[in-house]
């Protein structure tokens, strides 16, 4: 019989692998809480990064468990506000793809980031993800419900990564490296259009 922890992690990874990656601007309805909530769940790039932030936080432990996810959600909302205000941010799509690869490599190589360095790196990537979300909000919609939806979904994906990491305990370190390599490979695949 498969232990519940393994089954849960397998289900998360299977769901992540089964989700298609979409371009960001103009996909679907973007003016409701439900649309915002579903957006991070609708693309492999988003799901991979959100779970990776949680796994990295669990791997680091201590203050990173709350600081890194909080930094991601906070800066992502700031990036969304910039996108809604039509403030340009360069390299949004390449930055999103780079986030998948970079966070994967951080896990695969077991790099022990200082808390503030992690906040800075994760915050930079969150800016790109948030800006992509914000540019999708139509002119005639306020977007606050949409922003609340994707913030809640993002926090839940972070929590999923943290829970998976903490539930695996000491065995997590080896699995995290494998998950990180898979994350980086997904990012490269998305960049070259093969995933």
MOGINOR-V222552 format. One record per residue. N is the residue number from 0. PHI is phi in radians with two decimals (* if undefined). D_LAST is the distance of its C-alpha to the last C-alpha in whole Angstrom. Layout:
# MOGINOR-V222552
n = [N & N]
phi = [PHI & PHI]
d_last = [D_LAST & D_LAST]
This chain:
# MOGINOR-V222552
n = [0 & 1 & 2 & 3 & 4 & 5 & 6 & 7 & 8 & 9 & 10 & 11 & 12 & 13 & 14 & 15 & 16 & 17 & 18 & 19 & 20 & 21 & 22 & 23 & 24 & 25 & 26 & 27 & 28 & 29 & 30 & 31 & 32 & 33 & 34 & 35 & 36 & 37 & 38 & 39 & 40 & 41 & 42 & 43 & 44 & 45 & 46 & 47 & 48 & 49 & 50 & 51 & 52 & 53 & 54 & 55 & 56 & 57 & 58 & 59 & 60 & 61 & 62 & 63 & 64 & 65 & 66 & 67 & 68 & 69 & 70 & 71 & 72 & 73 & 74 & 75 & 76 & 77 & 78 & 79 & 80 & 81 & 82 & 83 & 84 & 85 & 86 & 87 & 88 & 89 & 90 & 91 & 92 & 93 & 94 & 95 & 96 & 97 & 98 & 99 & 100 & 101 & 102 & 103 & 104 & 105 & 106 & 107 & 108 & 109 & 110 & 111 & 112 & 113 & 114 & 115 & 116 & 117 & 118 & 119 & 120 & 121 & 122 & 123 & 124 & 125 & 126 & 127 & 128 & 129 & 130 & 131 & 132 & 133 & 134 & 135 & 136 & 137 & 138 & 139 & 140 & 141 & 142 & 143 & 144 & 145 & 146 & 147 & 148 & 149 & 150 & 151 & 152 & 153 & 154 & 155 & 156 & 157 & 158 & 159 & 160 & 161 & 162 & 163 & 164 & 165 & 166 & 167 & 168 & 169 & 170 & 171 & 172 & 173 & 174 & 175 & 176 & 177 & 178 & 179 & 180 & 181 & 182 & 183 & 184 & 185 & 186 & 187 & 188 & 189 & 190 & 191 & 192 & 193 & 194]
phi = [* & -1.42 & -1.06 & -1.03 & -1.11 & -1.15 & -1.08 & -1.10 & -1.12 & -1.09 & -1.12 & -1.10 & -1.15 & -1.11 & -1.05 & -1.09 & -1.25 & -1.48 & -1.40 & -1.31 & -1.67 & -1.95 & -1.18 & -1.59 & -1.30 & 1.45 & -1.60 & 1.22 & -1.31 & -2.29 & -2.29 & -2.36 & -1.03 & -1.09 & -1.09 & -1.13 & -1.11 & -1.33 & -1.02 & -1.11 & -1.57 & -1.75 & -2.45 & -1.08 & -1.08 & -1.13 & -1.07 & -1.08 & -1.17 & -1.09 & -1.21 & -1.07 & -1.05 & -1.11 & -1.12 & -1.06 & -1.10 & -1.17 & -1.10 & -1.26 & 1.34 & 1.01 & -1.15 & -1.06 & -1.04 & -1.83 & -1.23 & -1.22 & -1.09 & -1.11 & -1.09 & -1.09 & -1.10 & -1.10 & -1.22 & -1.04 & -1.14 & -1.10 & -1.10 & -1.11 & -1.08 & -1.11 & -1.11 & -1.15 & -1.52 & 1.08 & -1.46 & -1.23 & -2.22 & -1.30 & 1.07 & -1.10 & -1.12 & -1.07 & -1.14 & -1.15 & -1.12 & -1.09 & -1.12 & -1.13 & -1.18 & -1.12 & -1.15 & -1.10 & -1.15 & -1.03 & -1.30 & -1.07 & -1.60 & 0.91 & -1.34 & -1.61 & -1.30 & -1.10 & -0.94 & -1.17 & -1.12 & -1.10 & -1.04 & -1.15 & -1.15 & -1.12 & -1.10 & -1.05 & -1.14 & -1.10 & -1.02 & -1.12 & -1.10 & -1.14 & -1.08 & -1.06 & -1.07 & -1.16 & -1.23 & -1.44 & -1.28 & -1.15 & -0.98 & -1.55 & -2.05 & -1.17 & 1.49 & -1.20 & -1.12 & -1.07 & -1.07 & -1.09 & -1.10 & -1.31 & -1.17 & -1.14 & -1.09 & -1.08 & -1.07 & -1.18 & -1.17 & -1.03 & -1.09 & -1.09 & -1.10 & -1.11 & -1.08 & -1.09 & -1.13 & -1.24 & -1.25 & -1.48 & 1.04 & -1.12 & -1.19 & -1.09 & -1.03 & -1.19 & -1.16 & -1.11 & -1.14 & -1.15 & -1.09 & -1.11 & -1.10 & -1.13 & -1.06 & -1.09 & -1.12 & -1.07 & -1.06 & -1.13 & -1.06 & -1.15 & -1.09 & -1.71 & 1.25 & -1.78 & -2.00]
d_last = [32 & 29 & 30 & 29 & 27 & 25 & 24 & 23 & 21 & 19 & 19 & 18 & 15 & 14 & 14 & 12 & 9 & 10 & 10 & 8 & 8 & 11 & 13 & 16 & 19 & 21 & 18 & 21 & 24 & 25 & 28 & 29 & 28 & 26 & 24 & 24 & 23 & 20 & 18 & 17 & 16 & 14 & 11 & 9 & 10 & 14 & 14 & 13 & 15 & 18 & 18 & 18 & 21 & 23 & 22 & 23 & 26 & 27 & 27 & 29 & 31 & 34 & 34 & 30 & 30 & 31 & 31 & 27 & 26 & 29 & 28 & 25 & 26 & 29 & 27 & 25 & 27 & 29 & 26 & 26 & 30 & 29 & 27 & 29 & 32 & 30 & 30 & 28 & 26 & 24 & 20 & 19 & 15 & 15 & 17 & 15 & 12 & 15 & 16 & 13 & 13 & 17 & 18 & 16 & 18 & 21 & 20 & 20 & 23 & 25 & 26 & 29 & 29 & 32 & 32 & 32 & 30 & 27 & 28 & 28 & 25 & 23 & 25 & 24 & 20 & 22 & 24 & 20 & 19 & 22 & 23 & 20 & 21 & 25 & 24 & 23 & 26 & 28 & 32 & 34 & 32 & 33 & 30 & 32 & 31 & 27 & 27 & 29 & 26 & 23 & 26 & 26 & 23 & 22 & 25 & 24 & 21 & 23 & 25 & 23 & 22 & 25 & 27 & 24 & 25 & 29 & 29 & 28 & 31 & 31 & 29 & 26 & 26 & 25 & 22 & 21 & 21 & 18 & 16 & 16 & 15 & 12 & 12 & 12 & 9 & 7 & 9 & 9 & 5 & 5 & 8 & 8 & 6 & 4 & 0]
